[in-house]
Amino acid sequence: MNQDAPSDATESHEPAALPAIEFQSPGRFAVRNPESAPGENPQAEPAPFILGEHLALERFDQPELARAHTLAMLQQARRSLCIYSADLDPWLYHHSSIQEACTRFLLASPKNRLRILVKDLGRAVKQGHRLLGLARRLPSNLQIRKLYPDHPAEEVAFLLADGRGLLLRPDPAQCAGYALYQDPARVRLRQAQFDQAWQTSITDPDARSFLL
């Protein structure tokens, strides 16, 4: 068991076997939309860690590091990916390297699935988003749904990869967070949270019209 693993679940669900560690945020960061940011680097590099093998907790506090860990998990996933986000985080997911990794994942096998849950897609639909375009091309493998308005949603953002990898930002307004590449117990907690929210989720009318 990773002794550095943080406490990322609510008090009612966190098992005693998962030790708590205080998450200290380095501060707030401005959300950056790559669409309006010149000089996007299409050659973004993934973090050098192996999904399912690397045991240490990896913290990040810069957008580039968040993307590096995200890219590493997307590129190494072989079965399932889940994204839980407030607005599809354009600064993180609206990037050519992310789109390419998701495309390769979805085309690698007809059984591969990418599910995305968001609170609001208005910004992504209005400004455009690479993953919305990908969902339009591969609707059977990539599904984007909206949280049910009355569903008790926790204010976090996370990515789940193959039941082993977790990238979590405790405050969705910040880019700071941590990545765990081999923590099945903690991933199961987040997967249960995601699946429960998915069962009551709805199709966003704006996204539906865009995807059609």
Secondary structure, 3 states (H helix, E strand, C coil): CCCCCCCCCCCCCCCCCCCCCCCCCCCCCCCCCCCCCCCCCCCCCCCCCCCCCCCCCEEECCHHHHHHHHHHHHHHCCCEEEEEECCCCHHHHCCHHHHHHHHHHHHHCCCCEEEEEECCCHHHHHHCCHHHHHHHHCCCCEEEEECCCCCCCCCCEEEEECCCEEEEECCCCCCCEEEECCCHHHHHHHHHHHHHHHHCCECCHHHHHHHC
